[in-house]
Amino acid sequence: MSAALPLPEVAPPSATRREWVALGVIALPCMVYAMDLTVLNLALPAISADLRPSASQLLWIIDIYGFMVAGLLITMGTLGDKLGRRRLLLIGAAAFAAASVAAALSTTAEALIATRALLGIAGATLAPSTLSLISNMFRHERERRVAIGIWISSYSVGGAIGPLVGGVILQYFAWPAIFWAAVPVMLLLLVVGPFLLPEYRDANAGRLDLGSVLLSLVAALGGVAVLKRVAEGQLGLATGVVAAIALLAAVAFLRRQRRIDYPLLDIGLFRQPRFAAAICTYALTSFAMFGVYIFVSQHLQLVLGLSPLVAGVCTVPWALSFVVGSMLTPAMAQRWSAPRTMLGGLVIAAFGFAGMTLAGGAHGLVWLMGGMVLMGLGMAPVFALGNDIVISSAPPERAGAASALSETSSEFSGALGIAVFGSLTTSLYRAGMVGQWPDGLTAEAMASASTLGGALTVADGLPAALAEPLRMAARAAFVDGLQAAAVLGTGIMVVSALLAWRMFRTPSKPAEVCAASDG
């Protein structure tokens, strides 16, 4: 009796014109997300002058969005698998438009923080829905890499358009107008999405485990709050209590995921070396990039004195370098393999951060822009290939949860980078201002000058003999903080490259290496 011949593998179907057009629709909310972040950074000086937020409030205005996204991404990814990824995307688009309107109407720092939190809840539906839809629409590996490259590029295009749009808006309108820009794009998605986007859901999805949702939120938000307080030097009893609660919630969450039939987080994915390496590298690069980038727009406007429009134009080369890097990534991975391409990108990004350390010297603007371009070129392969590895490691019916895990690592790390880098540079700024205050300055005025924007506002109300020394001291202290952040970013890129090299070469115990990198 002859042995049966093995059946030839059936190649997955190629994407049709409908899928490629749908990809363009998917890119819309991603572009708006990047625009929202970029425009907000440009608007920080205007927000500081109008709402007079404290240093802590200013950081919360920036990073509460990322914290809420990070805390809810896994939940939203699993919810998309259950309800349908197109449906969740459209619900999120409607909520994002409504929250943008609310943010535009904010009149206090507290109100803006609250509406940014609502934007984060809505934004948590967008990334896992779009990335998981890509994983289902593009089954060929090369087509999927190209699609993910376009998906990543949409963020970069949003970053390129955002400074220009935001610069024009801030040149002629007050800062609340920046939030209105997201509304028409989201409305367009709501109109065309039902006709162009296919629907995917897991027919066997279990119910959403609300206990896991609650535990993940407590662990994520509590952990970020503790790290933020530690970075600010607040090491009291309250910090210890919050740390204990967050740690217990994290342990309980992980134990629960091993017991339930349909977990929010598939722990088994971390046993795959490529998956562990991609997640760790993606998280560390996001931590460094977002941590440094928030200071760039302030440096351009408040230190170099550029207008919002010119400052926006100066950030365009960085965004375009990200687009170029994302589009070249599939060809580079085809020639040199994905791991080597990612490692090369990390090395290039390290040189970019190193160049930014020279922003305070002669030709500082050239060094700053050149460093940002290298950073964009180097990080693009890490983002594109990291996402491809993550979603291809999971079964199709769990693509939403896997893509949510990838985005969670990015958003959580990015928000944490903003908090830690922001707290570090704030501490350096305050240390640099010791002994620099003009005689006769009140305690209230010194409290208002706890940020660079606040110091410049205070200086505007002082006599010229006192105002100029205050401006120079505040700008010098801020530049010192920016340079320290760039040095830290350089070190993180080097560590990321070493960790990735080790994990790609060592197949055993990848999860332990990842845990070590997070610690």
WOZI-V241239 format. One line per field, one symbol per residue. ss: DSSP state (~ for helix, > for strand, _ for the rest). Layout:
# WOZI-V241239
ss=???
This chain:
# WOZI-V241239
ss=________________~~~~~~~~~~~~~~~~~~~~~~~~~~~~~~~~~~~___~~~~~~~~~~~~~~~~~~~~~~~~~~~~~_~~~~~~~~~~~~~~~~~~~~____~~~~~~~~~~~~~~~~~~~~~~~~~~~~~___~~~~~~~~~~~~~~~~~~~~~~~~~~~~~~~~__~~~~~~~~~~~~~~~~~~~~~~_____________~~~~~~~~~~~~~~~~~~~~~~_____~~~~~~~~~~~~~~~~~~~~~~~_______~~~~~_~~~~~~~~~~~~~~~~~~~~~~~~~~~~~~~____~~~~~~~~~~~~~~~~~~~~~~~~~~~~~_~~~~~~~~~~~~~~~~~~~_______~~~~~~~~~~~~~~~~~~~~~~~~~~~~~___~~~~~~~~~~~~~~~~~~~~~~~~~~~~~~~~~~~~~~_________~~~~~~___~~~~~~~~~___~~~~~~~~~~~~~~~~~~~~~~~~~~~~~~~~~~~~~~~~~~____~~~~~~~~~_
